[in-house]
Amino acid sequence: MKTPVQTVMGHCIPEPAMTARAYALLVLYVALPVLLVGMSLDLLVQWLFGWCVGFWCFV
């Protein structure tokens, strides 16, 4: 349910939105660590068992 548009002294206040900096921080603090952990686990499995899984199959 959307809230009605708020006004202050006759000026409309825009709704909060994600900025470019917010998207960059999201990638930096969420996406990048998840990718690094996943790739590290794929590499570990390949070294230990010789199974080619994930990203390392193409390297």
N, C-alpha and C positions, 0 to 999 in steps of 0.2 A: 504494500500500500504506500503510495507516494504521498509525501507531505506537501501541503500547498507552498507555493513560492513565497519566500519571506521578503519583506521590504523594510528598509531602514530609511526614514526621511524621504520616502518616495523612490528610492533606488532599489532595484531588484538585486538580491544577493544570489550569485550563481551557486549551483550545487557543487559540493566537493567532487573532485575528479582526480584520477591518477595522473601525475606529471611524468615527464620523461625521466626525471631524476628518481622518482619512485620505481619506475620500471627497471632502471639501471640497478638500483639497490636490490630489487627483487631477484634479478638475475645473479648479481654478485653474491648475495647471502643465501639463496635457496637453490637456484638451478645449477650454478657452477659446482658447489660442494657435492650435490647429488650425482652429477656427472663424473666428478673425480673419484668418488667412492665406488661407483659402479664400474668405471674403467679399471680401477685398482683391483677390485675383486675379480674381474674378468682376466686380468693379467696374472693374478695369483693362481687362479684355477688352471690356466694354461701352463704356467711353470710347474705346478705341483703334479698335475695329472696328464698333461699333454693334450687335453681337450681344447679344441678351438671354439671359443664362445664369444659372442658379442663383437665389439669393435676390433679386437686383435686379430680376427680372422682375415681382415683386409690389409693388415700391416705386414 
